[in-house]
């Protein structure tokens, strides 16, 4: 039985499959030793945070987007690509291997990098799109839909 949510669920599912496959491929390409710093997951989560910063500014501030863009790209692709659960498991694994300092560094570095990435990406995207439009149209308070930044 199809519902109004069916296209959204499908978009999330397809996007999630794409994101998870990309993360899996990255893990195969750049593997990390069990007791080493998990650079692959660190990079994936940092890149994913930067991407969500760009995406959300583009679809909520710069120009209107199709209703399935956010579920597909945000929840689906980026949700499948990034991984909080692997982050937690890797910290636990480092602790079990007696690598408390590496675990603490990974925990703090990931939080700092993720927050910095989303902030920098959103700020840069806003300046390159929304602020650029406002600079060219200073008398207009809101960006009219027919005049969105391209």
N, CA, C and O atoms as a GROMACS GRO file, in nm:
protein
  600
    1UNK      N    1   0.084  -0.118   0.000
    1UNK     CA    2   0.000   0.000   0.000
    1UNK      C    3   0.089   0.125   0.000
    1UNK      O    4   0.168   0.145   0.092
    2UNK      N    5   0.077   0.205  -0.100
    2UNK     CA    6   0.156   0.327  -0.112
    2UNK      C    7   0.096   0.438  -0.027
    2UNK      O    8  -0.026   0.451  -0.017
    3UNK      N    9   0.182   0.516   0.033
    3UNK     CA   10   0.138   0.631   0.111
    3UNK      C   11   0.209   0.755   0.060
    3UNK      O   12   0.293   0.748  -0.030
    4UNK      N   13   0.174   0.868   0.119
    4UNK     CA   14   0.239   0.994   0.081
    4UNK      C   15   0.387   0.991   0.118
    4UNK      O   16   0.467   1.064   0.059
    5UNK      N   17   0.425   0.908   0.216
    5UNK     CA   18   0.564   0.899   0.259
    5UNK      C   19   0.648   0.805   0.172
    5UNK      O   20   0.770   0.805   0.182
    6UNK      N   21   0.584   0.726   0.087
    6UNK     CA   22   0.657   0.627   0.007
    6UNK      C   23   0.771   0.686  -0.075
    6UNK      O   24   0.880   0.628  -0.075
    7UNK      N   25   0.752   0.798  -0.146
    7UNK     CA   26   0.864   0.854  -0.222
    7UNK      C   27   0.980   0.898  -0.131
    7UNK      O   28   1.096   0.886  -0.167
    8UNK      N   29   0.946   0.949  -0.013
    8UNK     CA   30   1.050   0.993   0.080
    8UNK      C   31   1.128   0.873   0.132
    8UNK      O   32   1.251   0.875   0.135
    9UNK      N   33   1.056   0.769   0.172
    9UNK     CA   34   1.121   0.647   0.220
    9UNK      C   35   1.210   0.588   0.110
    9UNK      O   36   1.322   0.544   0.138
   10UNK      N   37   1.162   0.588  -0.012
   10UNK     CA   38   1.241   0.536  -0.124
   10UNK      C   39   1.366   0.621  -0.147
   10UNK      O   40   1.474   0.567  -0.170
   11UNK      N   41   1.352   0.753  -0.140
   11UNK     CA   42   1.467   0.842  -0.159
   11UNK      C   43   1.572   0.819  -0.052
   11UNK      O   44   1.691   0.813  -0.081
   12UNK      N   45   1.528   0.806   0.074
   12UNK     CA   46   1.621   0.780   0.184
   12UNK      C   47   1.690   0.645   0.165
   12UNK      O   48   1.811   0.633   0.184
   13UNK      N   49   1.613   0.544   0.127
   13UNK     CA   50   1.669   0.409   0.110
   13UNK      C   51   1.773   0.405  -0.002
   13UNK      O   52   1.881   0.349   0.015
   14UNK      N   53   1.740   0.464  -0.116
   14UNK     CA   54   1.834   0.464  -0.228
   14UNK      C   55   1.958   0.546  -0.192
   14UNK      O   56   2.071   0.503  -0.216
   15UNK      N   57   1.936   0.664  -0.136
   15UNK     CA   58   2.049   0.747  -0.095
   15UNK      C   59   2.135   0.680   0.010
   15UNK      O   60   2.258   0.686   0.005
   16UNK      N   61   2.070   0.615   0.107
   16UNK     CA   62   2.144   0.544   0.211
   16UNK      C   63   2.230   0.432   0.154
   16UNK      O   64   2.342   0.411   0.199
   17UNK      N   65   2.177   0.362   0.056
   17UNK     CA   66   2.256   0.257  -0.008
   17UNK      C   67   2.378   0.312  -0.078
   17UNK      O   68   2.486   0.254  -0.071
   18UNK      N   69   2.361   0.425  -0.145
   18UNK     CA   70   2.473   0.489  -0.214
   18UNK      C   71   2.578   0.535  -0.113
   18UNK      O   72   2.697   0.510  -0.131
   19UNK      N   73   2.534   0.603  -0.007
   19UNK     CA   74   2.627   0.653   0.094
   19UNK      C   75   2.700   0.540   0.165
   19UNK      O   76   2.821   0.549   0.187
   20UNK      N   77   2.627   0.435   0.202
   20UNK     CA   78   2.689   0.322   0.272
   20UNK      C   79   2.789   0.250   0.181
   20UNK      O   80   2.895   0.208   0.227
   21UNK      N   81   2.756   0.237   0.054
   21UNK     CA   82   2.849   0.173  -0.040
   21UNK      C   83   2.976   0.256  -0.056
   21UNK      O   84   3.086   0.202  -0.065
   22UNK      N   85   2.960   0.389  -0.059
   22UNK     CA   86   3.077   0.477  -0.069
   22UNK      C   87   3.165   0.465   0.055
   22UNK      O   88   3.287   0.463   0.045
   23UNK      N   89   3.101   0.459   0.172
   23UNK     CA   90   3.178   0.445   0.296
   23UNK      C   91   3.250   0.310   0.300
   23UNK      O   92   3.366   0.303   0.340
   24UNK      N   93   3.182   0.205   0.259
   24UNK     CA   94   3.243   0.072   0.255
   24UNK      C   95   3.364   0.072   0.162
   24UNK      O   96   3.469   0.017   0.195
   25UNK      N   97   3.348   0.133   0.045
   25UNK     CA   98   3.458   0.140  -0.051
   25UNK      C   99   3.576   0.218   0.007
   25UNK      O  100   3.692   0.180  -0.013
   26UNK      N  101   3.547   0.326   0.077
   26UNK     CA  102   3.655   0.404   0.140
   26UNK      C  103   3.728   0.320   0.243
   26UNK      O  104   3.851   0.325   0.253
   27UNK      N  105   3.653   0.242   0.321
   27UNK     CA  106   3.714   0.154   0.421
   27UNK      C  107   3.802   0.047   0.359
   27UNK      O  108   3.906   0.012   0.415
   28UNK      N  109   3.762  -0.005   0.244
   28UNK     CA  110   3.844  -0.104   0.174
   28UNK      C  111   3.969  -0.040   0.115
   28UNK      O  112   4.077  -0.100   0.116
   29UNK      N  113   3.953   0.081   0.066
   29UNK     CA  114   4.065   0.150   0.001
   29UNK      C  115   4.168   0.199   0.102
   29UNK      O  116   4.289   0.187   0.079
   30UNK      N  117   4.122   0.252   0.214
   30UNK     CA  118   4.211   0.307   0.317
   30UNK      C  119   4.182   0.240   0.450
   30UNK      O  120   4.116   0.298   0.536
   31UNK      N  121   4.230   0.119   0.466
   31UNK     CA  122   4.204   0.047   0.591
   31UNK      C  123   4.293   0.100   0.703
   31UNK      O  124   4.398   0.158   0.680
   32UNK      N  125   4.246   0.077   0.826
   32UNK     CA  126   4.317   0.124   0.946
   32UNK      C  127   4.348   0.004   1.034
   32UNK      O  128   4.261  -0.080   1.056
   33UNK      N  129   4.471  -0.007   1.085
   33UNK     CA  130   4.500  -0.115   1.180
   33UNK      C  131   4.413  -0.100   1.306
   33UNK      O  132   4.378   0.011   1.344
   34UNK      N  133   4.380  -0.212   1.370
   34UNK     CA  134   4.290  -0.210   1.486
   34UNK      C  135   4.336  -0.115   1.597
   34UNK      O  136   4.253  -0.054   1.663
   35UNK      N  137   4.465  -0.104   1.617
   35UNK     CA  138   4.513  -0.018   1.726
   35UNK      C  139   4.566   0.116   1.676
   35UNK      O  140   4.630   0.189   1.752
   36UNK      N  141   4.540   0.150   1.550
   36UNK     CA  142   4.584   0.276   1.493
   36UNK      C  143   4.473   0.380   1.493
   36UNK      O  144   4.357   0.348   1.514
   37UNK      N  145   4.510   0.503   1.468
   37UNK     CA  146   4.412   0.611   1.459
   37UNK      C  147   4.322   0.584   1.339
   37UNK      O  148   4.372   0.562   1.228
   38UNK      N  149   4.190   0.584   1.358
   38UNK     CA  150   4.096   0.551   1.249
   38UNK      C  151   4.080   0.666   1.149
   38UNK      O  152   3.976   0.733   1.146
   39UNK      N  153   4.182   0.688   1.068
   39UNK     CA  154   4.182   0.801   0.976
   39UNK      C  155   4.068   0.796   0.876
   39UNK      O  156   4.014   0.901   0.839
   40UNK      N  157   4.031   0.677   0.831
   40UNK     CA  158   3.926   0.668   0.729
   40UNK      C  159   3.793   0.717   0.784
   40UNK      O  160   3.726   0.799   0.721
   41UNK      N  161   3.754   0.667   0.901
   41UNK     CA  162   3.627   0.711   0.961
   41UNK      C  163   3.633   0.859   0.997
   41UNK      O  164   3.535   0.932   0.981
   42UNK      N  165   3.748   0.903   1.045
   42UNK     CA  166   3.767   1.045   1.077
   42UNK      C  167   3.744   1.130   0.952
   42UNK      O  168   3.671   1.229   0.957
   43UNK      N  169   3.805   1.092   0.841
   43UNK     CA  170   3.790   1.167   0.716
   43UNK      C  171   3.647   1.161   0.664
   43UNK      O  172   3.593   1.262   0.619
   44UNK      N  173   3.586   1.043   0.669
   44UNK     CA  174   3.448   1.027   0.622
   44UNK      C  175   3.353   1.117   0.701
   44UNK      O  176   3.272   1.189   0.643
   45UNK      N  177   3.364   1.114   0.833
   45UNK     CA  178   3.274   1.194   0.915
   45UNK      C  179   3.298   1.344   0.898
   45UNK      O  180   3.204   1.423   0.897
   46UNK      N  181   3.424   1.384   0.883
   46UNK     CA  182   3.455   1.525   0.862
   46UNK      C  183   3.404   1.571   0.725
   46UNK      O  184   3.343   1.677   0.714
   47UNK      N  185   3.428   1.492   0.622
   47UNK     CA  186   3.380   1.524   0.488
   47UNK      C  187   3.227   1.528   0.484
   47UNK      O  188   3.169   1.616   0.421
   48UNK      N  189   3.163   1.433   0.551
   48UNK     CA  190   3.017   1.431   0.556
   48UNK      C  191   2.960   1.554   0.624
   48UNK      O  192   2.857   1.607   0.582
   49UNK      N  193   3.026   1.600   0.730
   49UNK     CA  194   2.980   1.721   0.798
   49UNK      C  195   2.996   1.844   0.709
   49UNK      O  196   2.909   1.931   0.706
   50UNK      N  197   3.106   1.851   0.637
   50UNK     CA  198   3.124   1.962   0.543
   50UNK      C  199   3.016   1.957   0.434
   50UNK      O  200   2.960   2.060   0.398
   51UNK      N  201   2.988   1.839   0.384
   51UNK     CA  202   2.888   1.825   0.279
   51UNK      C  203   2.748   1.864   0.327
   51UNK      O  204   2.673   1.928   0.253
   52UNK      N  205   2.713   1.828   0.450
   52UNK     CA  206   2.580   1.864   0.501
   52UNK      C  207   2.573   2.015   0.523
   52UNK      O  208   2.466   2.075   0.507
   53UNK      N  209   2.685   2.078   0.560
   53UNK     CA  210   2.687   2.223   0.574
   53UNK      C  211   2.658   2.292   0.442
   53UNK      O  212   2.580   2.388   0.437
   54UNK      N  213   2.720   2.245   0.335
   54UNK     CA  214   2.695   2.299   0.201
   54UNK      C  215   2.551   2.272   0.159
   54UNK      O  216   2.480   2.363   0.116
   55UNK      N  217   2.508   2.148   0.173
   55UNK     CA  218   2.375   2.108   0.128
   55UNK      C  219   2.266   2.189   0.194
   55UNK      O  220   2.176   2.240   0.127
   56UNK      N  221   2.271   2.201   0.326
   56UNK     CA  222   2.162   2.270   0.396
   56UNK      C  223   2.153   2.417   0.361
   56UNK      O  224   2.043   2.472   0.352
   57UNK      N  225   2.266   2.482   0.341
   57UNK     CA  226   2.260   2.623   0.297
   57UNK      C  227   2.201   2.631   0.157
   57UNK      O  228   2.116   2.716   0.130
   58UNK      N  229   2.246   2.543   0.069
   58UNK     CA  230   2.196   2.548  -0.069
   58UNK      C  231   2.046   2.524  -0.077
   58UNK      O  232   1.977   2.592  -0.153
   59UNK      N  233   1.994   2.429   0.000
   59UNK     CA  234   1.852   2.394  -0.016
   59UNK      C  235   1.759   2.468   0.079
   59UNK      O  236   1.637   2.464   0.061
   60UNK      N  237   1.813   2.536   0.180
   60UNK     CA  238   1.725   2.610   0.271
   60UNK      C  239   1.741   2.761   0.261
   60UNK      O  240   1.650   2.835   0.299
   61UNK      N  241   1.854   2.808   0.210
   61UNK     CA  242   1.878   2.951   0.204
   61UNK      C  243   1.902   3.004   0.063
   61UNK      O  244   1.854   3.113   0.030
   62UNK      N  245   1.972   2.930  -0.019
   62UNK     CA  246   2.013   2.983  -0.149
   62UNK      C  247   1.906   2.966  -0.256
   62UNK      O  248   1.883   3.058  -0.336
   63UNK      N  249   1.842   2.852  -0.258
   63UNK     CA  250   1.740   2.831  -0.360
   63UNK      C  251   1.650   2.717  -0.317
   63UNK      O  252   1.692   2.625  -0.247
   64UNK      N  253   1.526   2.723  -0.360
   64UNK     CA  254   1.434   2.614  -0.326
   64UNK      C  255   1.479   2.484  -0.392
   64UNK      O  256   1.536   2.485  -0.501
   65UNK      N  257   1.453   2.375  -0.325
   65UNK     CA  258   1.491   2.245  -0.379
   65UNK      C  259   1.369   2.154  -0.386
   65UNK      O  260   1.270   2.176  -0.315
   66UNK      N  261   1.377   2.056  -0.470
   66UNK     CA  262   1.271   1.955  -0.478
   66UNK      C  263   1.256   1.891  -0.339
   66UNK      O  264   1.356   1.873  -0.270
   67UNK      N  265   1.135   1.858  -0.298
   67UNK     CA  266   1.112   1.802  -0.164
   67UNK      C  267   1.189   1.673  -0.135
   67UNK      O  268   1.205   1.637  -0.018
   68UNK      N  269   1.236   1.603  -0.236
   68UNK     CA  270   1.310   1.479  -0.212
   68UNK      C  271   1.461   1.498  -0.204
   68UNK      O  272   1.534   1.403  -0.173
   69UNK      N  273   1.510   1.619  -0.230
   69UNK     CA  274   1.654   1.643  -0.228
   69UNK      C  275   1.711   1.622  -0.088
   69UNK      O  276   1.810   1.551  -0.072
   70UNK      N  277   1.650   1.682   0.012
   70UNK     CA  278   1.703   1.669   0.148
   70UNK      C  279   1.695   1.525   0.199
   70UNK      O  280   1.794   1.477   0.253
   71UNK      N  281   1.582   1.455   0.184
   71UNK     CA  282   1.581   1.315   0.228
   71UNK      C  283   1.682   1.228   0.153
   71UNK      O  284   1.746   1.142   0.213
   72UNK      N  285   1.695   1.250   0.022
   72UNK     CA  286   1.787   1.168  -0.057
   72UNK      C  287   1.933   1.198  -0.022
   72UNK      O  288   2.009   1.107   0.012
   73UNK      N  289   1.972   1.325  -0.031
   73UNK     CA  290   2.113   1.360  -0.008
   73UNK      C  291   2.149   1.369   0.140
   73UNK      O  292   2.252   1.316   0.181
   74UNK      N  293   2.065   1.435   0.219
   74UNK     CA  294   2.098   1.455   0.360
   74UNK      C  295   2.084   1.329   0.442
   74UNK      O  296   2.183   1.275   0.492
   75UNK      N  297   1.960   1.281   0.457
   75UNK     CA  298   1.936   1.163   0.539
   75UNK      C  299   1.991   1.038   0.472
   75UNK      O  300   2.050   0.953   0.538
   76UNK      N  301   1.972   1.026   0.341
   76UNK     CA  302   2.014   0.907   0.269
   76UNK      C  303   2.163   0.899   0.244
   76UNK      O  304   2.234   0.827   0.314
   77UNK      N  305   2.211   0.973   0.145
   77UNK     CA  306   2.352   0.962   0.105
   77UNK      C  307   2.446   0.997   0.220
   77UNK      O  308   2.532   0.917   0.256
   78UNK      N  309   2.429   1.114   0.278
   78UNK     CA  310   2.522   1.155   0.384
   78UNK      C  311   2.500   1.077   0.514
   78UNK      O  312   2.595   1.050   0.587
   79UNK      N  313   2.375   1.040   0.542
   79UNK     CA  314   2.348   0.956   0.659
   79UNK      C  315   2.408   0.818   0.644
   79UNK      O  316   2.457   0.761   0.742
   80UNK      N  317   2.406   0.764   0.523
   80UNK     CA  318   2.468   0.634   0.498
   80UNK      C  319   2.619   0.642   0.491
   80UNK      O  320   2.689   0.545   0.523
   81UNK      N  321   2.671   0.756   0.450
   81UNK     CA  322   2.816   0.774   0.435
   81UNK      C  323   2.883   0.796   0.570
   81UNK      O  324   2.984   0.732   0.600
   82UNK      N  325   2.828   0.885   0.650
   82UNK     CA  326   2.889   0.912   0.781
   82UNK      C  327   2.850   0.803   0.879
   82UNK      O  328   2.755   0.728   0.856
   83UNK      N  329   2.924   0.794   0.990
   83UNK     CA  330   2.899   0.683   1.081
   83UNK      C  331   2.938   0.714   1.224
   83UNK      O  332   3.056   0.713   1.260
   84UNK      N  333   2.839   0.743   1.305
   84UNK     CA  334   2.864   0.765   1.447
   84UNK      C  335   2.888   0.632   1.518
   84UNK      O  336   2.968   0.626   1.612
   85UNK      N  337   2.821   0.527   1.474
   85UNK     CA  338   2.837   0.397   1.540
   85UNK      C  339   2.980   0.344   1.523
   85UNK      O  340   3.037   0.291   1.619
   86UNK      N  341   3.038   0.356   1.404
   86UNK     CA  342   3.176   0.311   1.386
   86UNK      C  343   3.271   0.395   1.470
   86UNK      O  344   3.368   0.344   1.526
   87UNK      N  345   3.244   0.523   1.478
   87UNK     CA  346   3.323   0.614   1.563
   87UNK      C  347   3.325   0.563   1.707
   87UNK      O  348   3.432   0.554   1.767
   88UNK      N  349   3.209   0.529   1.761
   88UNK     CA  350   3.201   0.479   1.898
   88UNK      C  351   3.270   0.344   1.913
   88UNK      O  352   3.342   0.322   2.011
   89UNK      N  353   3.248   0.254   1.819
   89UNK     CA  354   3.311   0.121   1.825
   89UNK      C  355   3.462   0.133   1.814
   89UNK      O  356   3.534   0.061   1.883
   90UNK      N  357   3.511   0.221   1.730
   90UNK     CA  358   3.655   0.239   1.715
   90UNK      C  359   3.718   0.296   1.842
   90UNK      O  360   3.829   0.258   1.879
   91UNK      N  361   3.649   0.387   1.908
   91UNK     CA  362   3.699   0.438   2.036
   91UNK      C  363   3.707   0.325   2.138
   91UNK      O  364   3.808   0.310   2.207
   92UNK      N  365   3.602   0.244   2.147
   92UNK     CA  366   3.602   0.130   2.239
   92UNK      C  367   3.716   0.034   2.205
   92UNK      O  368   3.784  -0.014   2.294
   93UNK      N  369   3.736   0.007   2.076
   93UNK     CA  370   3.844  -0.083   2.034
   93UNK      C  371   3.981  -0.030   2.072
   93UNK      O  372   4.067  -0.106   2.116
   94UNK      N  373   4.002   0.099   2.054
   94UNK     CA  374   4.129   0.159   2.094
   94UNK      C  375   4.152   0.145   2.244
   94UNK      O  376   4.263   0.115   2.288
   95UNK      N  377   4.047   0.167   2.322
   95UNK     CA  378   4.059   0.151   2.467
   95UNK      C  379   4.091   0.007   2.504
   95UNK      O  380   4.173  -0.018   2.592
   96UNK      N  381   4.026  -0.089   2.438
   96UNK     CA  382   4.052  -0.231   2.465
   96UNK      C  383   4.194  -0.271   2.429
   96UNK      O  384   4.248  -0.365   2.488
   97UNK      N  385   4.255  -0.204   2.333
   97UNK     CA  386   4.393  -0.232   2.294
   97UNK      C  387   4.494  -0.148   2.373
   97UNK      O  388   4.612  -0.142   2.338
   98UNK      N  389   4.447  -0.084   2.479
   98UNK     CA  390   4.537  -0.005   2.563
   98UNK      C  391   4.582   0.125   2.502
   98UNK      O  392   4.685   0.179   2.541
   99UNK      N  393   4.508   0.177   2.407
   99UNK     CA  394   4.545   0.300   2.338
   99UNK      C  395   4.456   0.416   2.384
   99UNK      O  396   4.390   0.481   2.302
  100UNK      N  397   4.454   0.441   2.514
  100UNK     CA  398   4.366   0.544   2.572
  100UNK      C  399   4.396   0.683   2.515
  100UNK      O  400   4.304   0.759   2.487
  101UNK      N  401   4.522   0.715   2.497
  101UNK     CA  402   4.557   0.847   2.444
  101UNK      C  403   4.509   0.862   2.299
  101UNK      O  404   4.457   0.968   2.261
  102UNK      N  405   4.526   0.758   2.219
  102UNK     CA  406   4.477   0.762   2.081
  102UNK      C  407   4.325   0.772   2.079
  102UNK      O  408   4.268   0.846   1.998
  103UNK      N  409   4.258   0.697   2.168
  103UNK     CA  410   4.111   0.701   2.176
  103UNK      C  411   4.063   0.841   2.212
  103UNK      O  412   3.968   0.892   2.152
  104UNK      N  413   4.128   0.904   2.310
  104UNK     CA  414   4.089   1.038   2.352
  104UNK      C  415   4.115   1.139   2.240
  104UNK      O  416   4.033   1.227   2.214
  105UNK      N  417   4.229   1.124   2.173
  105UNK     CA  418   4.260   1.215   2.062
  105UNK      C  419   4.158   1.200   1.950
  105UNK      O  420   4.113   1.300   1.892
  106UNK      N  421   4.121   1.077   1.919
  106UNK     CA  422   4.022   1.050   1.814
  106UNK      C  423   3.887   1.107   1.852
  106UNK      O  424   3.820   1.170   1.770
  107UNK      N  425   3.846   1.085   1.976
  107UNK     CA  426   3.717   1.136   2.024
  107UNK      C  427   3.710   1.288   2.009
  107UNK      O  428   3.615   1.341   1.952
  108UNK      N  429   3.811   1.356   2.060
  108UNK     CA  430   3.811   1.503   2.058
  108UNK      C  431   3.836   1.559   1.918
  108UNK      O  432   3.774   1.657   1.878
  109UNK      N  433   3.928   1.498   1.846
  109UNK     CA  434   3.960   1.548   1.711
  109UNK      C  435   3.840   1.535   1.618
  109UNK      O  436   3.815   1.623   1.536
  110UNK      N  437   3.766   1.425   1.630
  110UNK     CA  438   3.649   1.407   1.544
  110UNK      C  439   3.543   1.513   1.574
  110UNK      O  440   3.487   1.572   1.482
  111UNK      N  441   3.516   1.536   1.702
  111UNK     CA  442   3.417   1.638   1.737
  111UNK      C  443   3.461   1.776   1.687
  111UNK      O  444   3.381   1.849   1.628
  112UNK      N  445   3.586   1.810   1.710
  112UNK     CA  446   3.636   1.941   1.667
  112UNK      C  447   3.633   1.954   1.514
  112UNK      O  448   3.590   2.056   1.461
  113UNK      N  449   3.679   1.851   1.445
  113UNK     CA  450   3.682   1.856   1.299
  113UNK      C  451   3.542   1.860   1.240
  113UNK      O  452   3.517   1.934   1.144
  114UNK      N  453   3.450   1.782   1.296
  114UNK     CA  454   3.313   1.778   1.244
  114UNK      C  455   3.244   1.913   1.261
  114UNK      O  456   3.182   1.964   1.167
  115UNK      N  457   3.254   1.969   1.379
  115UNK     CA  458   3.190   2.099   1.404
  115UNK      C  459   3.253   2.209   1.319
  115UNK      O  460   3.183   2.294   1.265
  116UNK      N  461   3.384   2.207   1.308
  116UNK     CA  462   3.454   2.306   1.227
  116UNK      C  463   3.417   2.291   1.079
  116UNK      O  464   3.394   2.390   1.010
  117UNK      N  465   3.412   2.168   1.032
  117UNK     CA  466   3.380   2.143   0.890
  117UNK      C  467   3.241   2.191   0.854
  117UNK      O  468   3.223   2.257   0.752
  118UNK      N  469   3.142   2.160   0.937
  118UNK     CA  470   3.005   2.202   0.905
  118UNK      C  471   2.995   2.354   0.910
  118UNK      O  472   2.928   2.415   0.826
  119UNK      N  473   3.059   2.416   1.007
  119UNK     CA  474   3.053   2.562   1.019
  119UNK      C  475   3.124   2.630   0.901
  119UNK      O  476   3.068   2.720   0.839
  120UNK      N  477   3.246   2.586   0.871
  120UNK     CA  478   3.320   2.647   0.760
  120UNK      C  479   3.248   2.627   0.627
  120UNK      O  480   3.239   2.720   0.546
  121UNK      N  481   3.199   2.507   0.603
  121UNK     CA  482   3.131   2.479   0.476
  121UNK      C  483   3.003   2.561   0.463
  121UNK      O  484   2.976   2.616   0.356
  122UNK      N  485   2.925   2.569   0.570
  122UNK     CA  486   2.801   2.647   0.565
  122UNK      C  487   2.832   2.795   0.547
  122UNK      O  488   2.766   2.863   0.468
  123UNK      N  489   2.931   2.845   0.618
  123UNK     CA  490   2.968   2.986   0.608
  123UNK      C  491   3.018   3.020   0.468
  123UNK      O  492   2.977   3.120   0.409
  124UNK      N  493   3.106   2.937   0.414
  124UNK     CA  494   3.159   2.962   0.280
  124UNK      C  495   3.049   2.954   0.175
  124UNK      O  496   3.043   3.036   0.083
  125UNK      N  497   2.962   2.855   0.188
  125UNK     CA  498   2.853   2.840   0.091
  125UNK      C  499   2.759   2.959   0.098
  125UNK      O  500   2.715   3.011  -0.005
  126UNK      N  501   2.729   3.002   0.218
  126UNK     CA  502   2.641   3.118   0.236
  126UNK      C  503   2.703   3.242   0.171
  126UNK      O  504   2.634   3.318   0.103
  127UNK      N  505   2.832   3.262   0.192
  127UNK     CA  506   2.898   3.380   0.134
  127UNK      C  507   2.904   3.373  -0.018
  127UNK      O  508   2.896   3.476  -0.086
  128UNK      N  509   2.918   3.254  -0.071
  128UNK     CA  510   2.927   3.238  -0.216
  128UNK      C  511   2.791   3.240  -0.285
  128UNK      O  512   2.784   3.260  -0.407
  129UNK      N  513   2.684   3.220  -0.210
  129UNK     CA  514   2.552   3.214  -0.273
  129UNK      C  515   2.459   3.322  -0.218
  129UNK      O  516   2.432   3.420  -0.287
  130UNK      N  517   2.411   3.304  -0.099
  130UNK     CA  518   2.310   3.394  -0.041
  130UNK      C  519   2.363   3.535  -0.026
  130UNK      O  520   2.299   3.630  -0.070
  131UNK      N  521   2.480   3.551   0.036
  131UNK     CA  522   2.535   3.685   0.056
  131UNK      C  523   2.568   3.752  -0.077
  131UNK      O  524   2.553   3.874  -0.090
  132UNK      N  525   2.612   3.675  -0.175
  132UNK     CA  526   2.642   3.731  -0.307
  132UNK      C  527   2.515   3.789  -0.369
  132UNK      O  528   2.518   3.897  -0.429
  133UNK      N  529   2.404   3.718  -0.355
  133UNK     CA  530   2.278   3.766  -0.409
  133UNK      C  531   2.236   3.894  -0.337
  133UNK      O  532   2.194   3.990  -0.400
  134UNK      N  533   2.248   3.895  -0.206
  134UNK     CA  534   2.209   4.014  -0.128
  134UNK      C  535   2.296   4.134  -0.161
  134UNK      O  536   2.248   4.247  -0.162
  135UNK      N  537   2.424   4.112  -0.190
  135UNK     CA  538   2.514   4.220  -0.227
  135UNK      C  539   2.469   4.283  -0.358
  135UNK      O  540   2.474   4.405  -0.373
  136UNK      N  541   2.426   4.200  -0.452
  136UNK     CA  542   2.383   4.251  -0.583
  136UNK      C  543   2.244   4.313  -0.577
  136UNK      O  544   2.207   4.389  -0.667
  137UNK      N  545   2.165   4.283  -0.472
  137UNK     CA  546   2.029   4.332  -0.459
  137UNK      C  547   2.008   4.387  -0.317
  137UNK      O  548   1.928   4.330  -0.242
  138UNK      N  549   2.077   4.495  -0.279
  138UNK     CA  550   2.073   4.542  -0.140
  138UNK      C  551   1.937   4.592  -0.094
  138UNK      O  552   1.911   4.593   0.027
  139UNK      N  553   1.851   4.634  -0.182
  139UNK     CA  554   1.722   4.689  -0.140
  139UNK      C  555   1.618   4.580  -0.112
  139UNK      O  556   1.512   4.609  -0.058
  140UNK      N  557   1.648   4.458  -0.149
  140UNK     CA  558   1.553   4.348  -0.134
  140UNK      C  559   1.584   4.272  -0.005
  140UNK      O  560   1.697   4.230   0.017
  141UNK      N  561   1.482   4.254   0.079
  141UNK     CA  562   1.500   4.183   0.206
  141UNK      C  563   1.512   4.032   0.187
  141UNK      O  564   1.601   3.969   0.244
  142UNK      N  565   1.425   3.975   0.108
  142UNK     CA  566   1.422   3.831   0.085
  142UNK      C  567   1.458   3.802  -0.060
  142UNK      O  568   1.434   3.884  -0.149
  143UNK      N  569   1.514   3.686  -0.084
  143UNK     CA  570   1.547   3.644  -0.219
  143UNK      C  571   1.419   3.592  -0.283
  143UNK      O  572   1.367   3.488  -0.242
  144UNK      N  573   1.367   3.664  -0.386
  144UNK     CA  574   1.247   3.614  -0.453
  144UNK      C  575   1.276   3.480  -0.522
  144UNK      O  576   1.387   3.458  -0.570
  145UNK      N  577   1.177   3.393  -0.525
  145UNK     CA  578   1.197   3.261  -0.583
  145UNK      C  579   1.243   3.267  -0.728
  145UNK      O  580   1.321   3.183  -0.771
  146UNK      N  581   1.196   3.365  -0.803
  146UNK     CA  582   1.235   3.374  -0.944
  146UNK      C  583   1.374   3.435  -0.962
  146UNK      O  584   1.425   3.439  -1.074
  147UNK      N  585   1.436   3.484  -0.852
  147UNK     CA  586   1.568   3.548  -0.860
  147UNK      C  587   1.671   3.475  -0.774
  147UNK      O  588   1.767   3.538  -0.728
  148UNK      N  589   1.655   3.347  -0.753
  148UNK     CA  590   1.747   3.275  -0.667
  148UNK      C  591   1.884   3.267  -0.731
  148UNK      O  592   1.898   3.276  -0.853
  149UNK      N  593   1.986   3.251  -0.647
  149UNK     CA  594   2.123   3.240  -0.695
  149UNK      C  595   2.137   3.113  -0.776
  149UNK      O  596   2.092   3.006  -0.734
  150UNK      N  597   2.197   3.124  -0.890
  150UNK     CA  598   2.213   3.007  -0.978
  150UNK      C  599   2.353   2.953  -0.970
  150UNK      O  600   2.386   2.855  -1.036
   0.00000   0.00000   0.00000
